[in-house]
Amino acid sequence: MSKTALGSHPFLLGFEQLERLVERTAKSGNDGYPPYNIEQSGERRYRITLAVAGFSESDLSITVEDRQLVVRGRQADDTGERIFLYRGIAARQFQRSFVLADGVEVSGAALENGLLHVDLEHALPETVVQTIRIDRK
Protein backbone atom coordinates (compact mmCIF):
# COMPACT_ATOMS: atom_id res chain seq x y z
CA MET A 1 0.00 0.00 0.00
CA SER A 2 1.45 3.38 -0.97
CA LYS A 3 0.92 6.65 0.84
CA THR A 4 -0.49 9.39 -1.35
CA ALA A 5 1.01 12.76 -0.53
CA LEU A 6 -1.29 15.74 -0.30
CA GLY A 7 0.66 17.68 -2.92
CA SER A 8 0.99 14.82 -5.39
CA HIS A 9 -2.28 15.44 -7.27
CA PRO A 10 -1.50 16.66 -10.81
CA PHE A 11 -3.71 19.77 -10.42
CA LEU A 12 -1.99 20.88 -7.18
CA LEU A 13 1.27 22.30 -8.47
CA GLY A 14 3.54 23.86 -5.88
CA PHE A 15 1.56 22.72 -2.84
CA GLU A 16 4.26 20.42 -1.43
CA GLN A 17 4.74 22.86 1.44
CA LEU A 18 1.12 22.31 2.53
CA GLU A 19 1.93 18.81 3.74
CA ARG A 20 4.88 20.12 5.77
CA LEU A 21 2.59 22.80 7.20
CA VAL A 22 0.09 20.17 8.39
CA GLU A 23 2.90 18.15 9.99
CA ARG A 24 4.33 21.24 11.72
CA THR A 25 0.90 22.13 13.08
CA ALA A 26 0.41 18.64 14.46
CA LYS A 27 3.79 18.81 16.24
CA SER A 28 3.16 22.16 17.92
CA GLY A 29 2.79 22.07 21.69
CA ASN A 30 -0.53 20.65 22.83
CA ASP A 31 0.06 20.69 26.59
CA GLY A 32 -2.85 23.08 27.17
CA TYR A 33 -0.78 25.77 28.89
CA PRO A 34 -1.44 28.59 28.73
CA PRO A 35 -5.11 28.44 27.80
CA TYR A 36 -6.10 30.67 24.89
CA ASN A 37 -9.02 31.92 22.80
CA ILE A 38 -9.12 32.80 19.11
CA GLU A 39 -11.75 35.34 18.12
CA GLN A 40 -12.75 36.86 14.81
CA SER A 41 -13.00 40.58 15.52
CA GLY A 42 -13.81 41.73 11.99
CA GLU A 43 -14.16 40.41 8.47
CA ARG A 44 -10.37 40.06 8.15
CA ARG A 45 -9.25 40.63 11.74
CA TYR A 46 -8.54 38.11 14.47
CA ARG A 47 -7.48 38.21 18.10
CA ILE A 48 -5.61 35.53 20.02
CA THR A 49 -5.93 35.91 23.79
CA LEU A 50 -3.66 33.94 26.12
CA ALA A 51 -4.17 33.70 29.89
CA VAL A 52 -0.73 34.66 31.24
CA ALA A 53 -1.45 35.70 34.84
CA GLY A 54 1.75 36.36 36.75
CA PHE A 55 3.81 37.24 33.67
CA SER A 56 5.00 40.80 33.07
CA GLU A 57 5.70 42.33 29.66
CA SER A 58 9.42 41.64 30.12
CA ASP A 59 8.69 37.93 30.77
CA LEU A 60 6.92 37.54 27.40
CA SER A 61 8.14 37.55 23.82
CA ILE A 62 6.18 37.43 20.57
CA THR A 63 7.92 36.57 17.30
CA VAL A 64 6.94 35.52 13.81
CA GLU A 65 9.25 32.82 12.48
CA ASP A 66 8.64 31.38 9.02
CA ARG A 67 4.89 32.16 9.02
CA GLN A 68 4.55 30.86 12.57
CA LEU A 69 3.51 33.12 15.44
CA VAL A 70 5.44 32.06 18.54
CA VAL A 71 4.56 33.35 22.01
CA ARG A 72 7.06 32.52 24.75
CA GLY A 73 6.91 33.16 28.46
CA ARG A 74 9.69 32.77 30.99
CA GLN A 75 9.45 33.95 34.56
CA ALA A 76 12.57 34.58 36.59
CA ASP A 77 12.77 32.50 39.74
CA ASP A 78 12.53 35.26 42.31
CA THR A 79 12.67 33.18 45.47
CA GLY A 80 15.46 35.41 46.79
CA GLU A 81 15.16 35.76 50.54
CA ARG A 82 11.58 34.55 50.76
CA ILE A 83 10.81 31.30 52.54
CA PHE A 84 7.81 29.44 51.16
CA LEU A 85 5.78 27.31 53.55
CA TYR A 86 3.84 26.07 50.54
CA ARG A 87 4.49 26.91 46.91
CA GLY A 88 1.50 26.18 44.71
CA ILE A 89 2.21 28.86 42.10
CA ALA A 90 5.20 27.72 40.10
CA ALA A 91 7.30 29.94 37.86
CA ARG A 92 6.45 28.10 34.68
CA GLN A 93 7.74 28.74 31.19
CA PHE A 94 5.81 28.10 27.99
CA GLN A 95 5.90 28.31 24.23
CA ARG A 96 2.69 28.47 22.20
CA SER A 97 2.77 28.44 18.37
CA PHE A 98 0.18 29.35 15.76
CA VAL A 99 0.69 28.81 12.03
CA LEU A 100 -0.29 31.91 10.03
CA ALA A 101 -1.71 31.86 6.52
CA ASP A 102 -0.08 33.89 3.77
CA GLY A 103 -1.03 37.53 4.16
CA VAL A 104 -1.76 37.34 7.91
CA GLU A 105 0.25 39.93 9.82
CA VAL A 106 0.48 40.79 13.52
CA SER A 107 -1.01 44.27 13.95
CA GLY A 108 -0.40 44.66 17.68
CA ALA A 109 -0.23 43.12 21.13
CA ALA A 110 -1.29 44.24 24.60
CA LEU A 111 -1.09 42.82 28.11
CA GLU A 112 -4.21 43.61 30.16
CA ASN A 113 -5.29 42.10 33.50
CA GLY A 114 -3.28 38.89 33.02
CA LEU A 115 -4.46 38.43 29.43
CA LEU A 116 -2.13 38.82 26.46
CA HIS A 117 -4.01 39.98 23.36
CA VAL A 118 -2.35 39.48 19.96
CA ASP A 119 -4.21 41.14 17.10
CA LEU A 120 -3.90 39.83 13.53
CA GLU A 121 -5.01 41.20 10.18
CA HIS A 122 -5.45 39.24 6.99
CA ALA A 123 -4.61 41.54 4.08
CA LEU A 124 -6.54 41.16 0.86
CA PRO A 125 -4.36 39.55 -1.77
CA GLU A 126 -3.77 41.60 -4.87
CA THR A 127 -5.41 40.22 -7.98
CA VAL A 128 -2.67 39.67 -10.50
CA VAL A 129 -3.41 38.92 -14.14
CA GLN A 130 -0.33 38.00 -16.08
CA THR A 131 -0.21 37.42 -19.81
CA ILE A 132 2.40 34.92 -20.90
CA ARG A 133 3.96 35.44 -24.28
CA ILE A 134 4.31 32.34 -26.42
CA ASP A 135 7.70 32.15 -28.12
CA ARG A 136 8.09 30.67 -31.56
CA LYS A 137 10.76 27.99 -31.84
N, C-alpha and C positions, 0 to 999 in steps of 0.2 A: 504494500500500500504506500503510495507516495503522498507527501504533504504538498498541498497546493498553496503557494505563497499568495498573499493578498495582492501584491503588485504584479503578478504574473499573467493577468488577463491581457489579451492583445489590445484592448481598447483603453487600458490604464497605463499610458506611457509616462514614465517619470514619477510614479507613485511608490517606488521602492522604499522611500523614507517613511511612508505611512506605517508600514509594518514595524519598523524600528520605533516609531512614536508610540504605537500600541504596547510594545514590549517595555519601553521606558516608563510608561504610565503605570503598567502593572507592577513594576518594581519599586515605585515610589513608596515612601513610608506609609504604612497603614496601621500604625500603632494607636491611632485615635487621639494623640496628644499633640498639640492642643486642639480642642474642638473648634470647629469653624462653620460658618454659613457662607453660602454664595447666593447673592441676590441679583436680580436684574433691575437696575434702577432707571433704565430708559431703554429706548429702542436698540441702541448700540452701546449701552453703558452697563457695567457690572460692578459689584462691590463684594470683595471677600473680607469677612470679618472673622478674626481669630481671637479667642479668649486667652489673653496673656497676662492675667492678674499677677502682680508681683514683679513684672519686668518693667524696667524703665526704657526710655528711648535709646540710651547708650548700650543696653543689653540686647537690643534687637538689630538685625540687619536685613535689608530687602535687596535682592539682586535679581537681574534677569540674565540667565546664562543659556545661550543656545535655545531661545524660545521657551525657556522654562523659568517661571517665577519661583524663586527660592526665598523662603522666610526662615531665618535662623534666630534662635534665642539662646543666650548663654548668660547665666547669672553668676556673678562672682560669689565665692563662698566667703561670706562676711561674718564668720563665727567670732573672730577677733577675741575679745575678752569676755564675751557672753558665755554663760554656762546654761545649757539647755537641760531642763528636767525631763522634757519630752519634746521631740522634734518631729512633728507630723507634716510640716511644710518643708519639703525638700527643695534645694536649689537645683532645678532640673533644666537640662538643655534640650533643645529640639531643633528639628529641621523639617519643614513642611514644603512640598513642591507641588506646583500646578503647571501643567503644560499649556502654553498659550498658542492659539491659532495664529496664522499669518495675519498681520494687520492689527493685532491686539497689543496695545501699549499701556503701560502703567501711567496714569494721569496724576496720581497723588497718593499719599498715605498719611494717616493721623492716628495718634494714640489717645484714646478718650475713655476714662473710667475703666481701665483694665481691658479694653477692647482695641485691637489694632485693625483699622479699616484700610484696605488697599483698594483704590478705585482704578478701574480699567475702562478703556474706550476701544471699541472696534471701529477702525476707520473704514470708510467705504472704499473698496478697491476701484481704481481707475479703469474705465472701460477702454481697452486698447484694441484697435482694429489695425492689423498690419497686412499689407498687400505684399505678397512674395512674387518677385519677378522670376519668370521661367526662362532660363538660359537655353540657347540653342547649342547643341553639340554636334 
